[in-house]
Amino acid sequence: MSENENNDNGEMKFNFWTIDRSMGESRFAQVLGVLLFIGIVIFSILFKMGYFGI
């Protein structure tokens, strides 16, 4: 009964989210991690060079 309710309530609402997550979650996490790492490296380099004037 709860499975049926879950399906009826969630399938139309969260169908896109489940497809998007299952297909792209790991790739998105990898890209986000790489971009975050690159951003931190660039920020630290610019900070050490005195680019921000702090």
PAMAR-879224 format. One record per atom (N, C-alpha, C): y, z, x; residue number from 1; residue in one letter; atom name. Coordinates in pm, whole numbers, plus 50000, padded with zeros to 5 digits. Each point is the difference from the previous one (the first is absolute). Layout:
REM PAMAR-879224
<r <Y, Z, X>, NUM, A, CA>
...
This chain:
REM PAMAR-879224
<r <49880, 50000, 50083>, 1, M, N>
<r <50120, 50000, 49917>, 1, M, CA>
<r <50125, 50000, 50087>, 1, M, C>
<r <50003, 50088, 50101>, 2, S, N>
<r <50118, 50006, 50086>, 2, S, CA>
<r <50011, 49871, 50083>, 2, S, C>
<r <49886, 49943, 50039>, 3, E, N>
<r <50004, 49874, 50072>, 3, E, CA>
<r <50063, 49890, 49915>, 3, E, C>
<r <49958, 49995, 49873>, 4, N, N>
<r <50054, 49899, 49909>, 4, N, CA>
<r <50149, 50019, 49982>, 4, N, C>
<r <50044, 50124, 49981>, 5, E, N>
<r <50143, 50027, 49984>, 5, E, CA>
<r <50076, 49959, 50125>, 5, E, C>
<r <49947, 50037, 50114>, 6, N, N>
<r <50064, 49963, 50127>, 6, N, CA>
<r <50018, 49850, 50010>, 6, N, C>
<r <49893, 49925, 49967>, 7, N, N>
<r <50007, 49855, 50008>, 7, N, CA>
<r <50107, 49945, 49908>, 7, N, C>
<r <50000, 50046, 49876>, 8, D, N>
<r <50095, 49946, 49902>, 8, D, CA>
<r <50143, 50034, 50041>, 8, D, C>
<r <50023, 50123, 50043>, 9, N, N>
<r <50136, 50041, 50034>, 9, N, CA>
<r <50047, 49939, 50131>, 9, N, C>
<r <49913, 49997, 50099>, 10, G, N>
<r <50044, 49969, 50134>, 10, G, CA>
<r <49988, 49855, 50040>, 10, G, C>
<r <49914, 49923, 49933>, 11, E, N>
<r <49969, 49867, 50052>, 11, E, CA>
<r <50121, 49909, 49993>, 11, E, C>
<r <50069, 49998, 49886>, 12, M, N>
<r <50113, 49909, 49985>, 12, M, CA>
<r <50121, 50051, 50080>, 12, M, C>
<r <50019, 50132, 49999>, 13, K, N>
<r <50116, 50055, 50069>, 13, K, CA>
<r <49986, 49985, 50151>, 13, K, C>
<r <49885, 50041, 50054>, 14, F, N>
<r <49985, 50013, 50144>, 14, F, CA>
<r <49913, 49891, 50061>, 14, F, C>
<r <49977, 49891, 49923>, 15, N, N>
<r <49917, 49892, 50051>, 15, N, CA>
<r <50062, 49941, 50125>, 15, N, C>
<r <50130, 49970, 49994>, 16, F, N>
<r <50069, 49941, 50114>, 16, F, CA>
<r <49994, 50093, 50120>, 16, F, C>
<r <50022, 50129, 49976>, 17, W, N>
<r <50002, 50096, 50110>, 17, W, CA>
<r <49864, 50008, 50068>, 17, W, C>
<r <49893, 50003, 49921>, 18, T, N>
<r <49868, 50013, 50061>, 18, T, CA>
<r <49965, 49875, 50080>, 18, T, C>
<r <50034, 49882, 49946>, 19, I, N>
<r <49974, 49876, 50075>, 19, I, CA>
<r <50082, 49999, 50128>, 19, I, C>
<r <50129, 50032, 49990>, 20, D, N>
<r <50089, 49999, 50114>, 20, D, CA>
<r <49953, 50098, 50106>, 20, D, C>
<r <49958, 50119, 49955>, 21, R, N>
<r <49957, 50101, 50095>, 21, R, CA>
<r <49872, 49959, 50071>, 21, R, C>
<r <49899, 49956, 49923>, 22, S, N>
<r <49871, 49971, 50060>, 22, S, CA>
<r <50009, 49883, 50097>, 22, S, C>
<r <50086, 49902, 49968>, 23, M, N>
<r <50008, 49882, 50086>, 23, M, CA>
<r <50093, 50022, 50119>, 23, M, C>
<r <50112, 50072, 49981>, 24, G, N>
<r <50101, 50004, 50104>, 24, G, CA>
<r <50035, 50135, 50057>, 24, G, C>
<r <49928, 50107, 49962>, 25, E, N>
<r <50044, 50132, 50041>, 25, E, CA>
<r <49984, 50018, 50151>, 25, E, C>
<r <49884, 49962, 50055>, 26, S, N>
<r <49977, 50022, 50142>, 26, S, CA>
<r <50094, 49912, 50083>, 26, S, C>
<r <50018, 49875, 49959>, 27, R, N>
<r <50089, 49910, 50074>, 27, R, CA>
<r <50143, 50051, 49993>, 27, R, C>
<r <50043, 50046, 49881>, 28, F, N>
<r <50134, 50053, 49984>, 28, F, CA>
<r <50020, 50122, 50088>, 28, F, C>
<r <49899, 50087, 50006>, 29, A, N>
<r <50011, 50120, 50082>, 29, A, CA>
<r <50011, 49963, 50148>, 29, A, C>
<r <49921, 49900, 50043>, 30, Q, N>
<r <50008, 49956, 50139>, 30, Q, CA>
<r <50138, 49946, 50032>, 30, Q, C>
<r <50052, 49912, 49913>, 31, V, N>
<r <50131, 49941, 50024>, 31, V, CA>
<r <50107, 50107, 50002>, 31, V, C>
<r <49993, 50094, 49906>, 32, L, N>
<r <50098, 50107, 49993>, 32, L, CA>
<r <49996, 50085, 50126>, 32, L, C>
<r <49880, 50032, 50047>, 33, G, N>
<r <49986, 50079, 50121>, 33, G, CA>
<r <50058, 49929, 50122>, 33, G, C>
<r <49972, 49870, 50011>, 34, V, N>
<r <50051, 49922, 50114>, 34, V, CA>
<r <50152, 49994, 49995>, 34, V, C>
<r <50055, 49971, 49882>, 35, L, N>
<r <50145, 49992, 49987>, 35, L, CA>
<r <50065, 50134, 50031>, 35, L, C>
<r <49940, 50110, 49953>, 36, L, N>
<r <50054, 50132, 50026>, 36, L, CA>
<r <49997, 50029, 50149>, 36, L, C>
<r <49889, 49967, 50067>, 37, F, N>
<r <49988, 50023, 50144>, 37, F, CA>
<r <50105, 49920, 50077>, 37, F, C>
<r <50014, 49871, 49965>, 38, I, N>
<r <50098, 49914, 50067>, 38, I, CA>
<r <50141, 50055, 49978>, 38, I, C>
<r <50030, 50043, 49876>, 39, G, N>
<r <50131, 50055, 49970>, 39, G, CA>
<r <50029, 50124, 50083>, 39, G, C>
<r <49901, 50089, 50014>, 40, I, N>
<r <50020, 50122, 50079>, 40, I, CA>
<r <50023, 49964, 50146>, 40, I, C>
<r <49924, 49904, 50053>, 41, V, N>
<r <50015, 49960, 50140>, 41, V, CA>
<r <50140, 49943, 50023>, 41, V, C>
<r <50041, 49908, 49914>, 42, I, N>
<r <50133, 49938, 50015>, 42, I, CA>
<r <50109, 50106, 49988>, 42, I, C>
<r <49986, 50089, 49904>, 43, F, N>
<r <50101, 50105, 49980>, 43, F, CA>
<r <50009, 50088, 50124>, 43, F, C>
<r <49885, 50039, 50057>, 44, S, N>
<r <50003, 50088, 50117>, 44, S, CA>
<r <50061, 49928, 50120>, 44, S, C>
<r <49970, 49870, 50015>, 45, I, N>
<r <50059, 49924, 50111>, 45, I, CA>
<r <50152, 49993, 49984>, 45, I, C>
<r <50045, 49964, 49879>, 46, L, N>
<r <50144, 49991, 49977>, 46, L, CA>
<r <50066, 50137, 50017>, 46, L, C>
<r <49931, 50105, 49958>, 47, F, N>
<r <50055, 50135, 50011>, 47, F, CA>
<r <50015, 50039, 50147>, 47, F, C>
<r <49899, 49965, 50083>, 48, K, N>
<r <50006, 50032, 50142>, 48, K, CA>
<r <50108, 49918, 50070>, 48, K, C>
<r <50025, 49877, 49953>, 49, M, N>
<r <50103, 49916, 50059>, 49, M, CA>
<r <50140, 50043, 49957>, 49, M, C>
<r <50011, 50095, 49907>, 50, G, N>
<r <50129, 50046, 49954>, 50, G, CA>
<r <50064, 49904, 49901>, 50, G, C>
<r <49916, 49923, 49928>, 51, Y, N>
<r <50052, 49900, 49908>, 51, Y, CA>
<r <50073, 50065, 49882>, 51, Y, C>
<r <49953, 50121, 49961>, 52, F, N>
<r <50057, 50066, 49883>, 52, F, CA>
<r <50118, 50088, 50038>, 52, F, C>
<r <50024, 50019, 50128>, 53, G, N>
<r <50117, 50076, 50045>, 53, G, CA>
<r <49993, 50148, 49967>, 53, G, C>
<r <49878, 50056, 49996>, 54, I, N>
<r <49986, 50143, 49969>, 54, I, CA>
<r <49978, 50076, 50132>, 54, I, C>
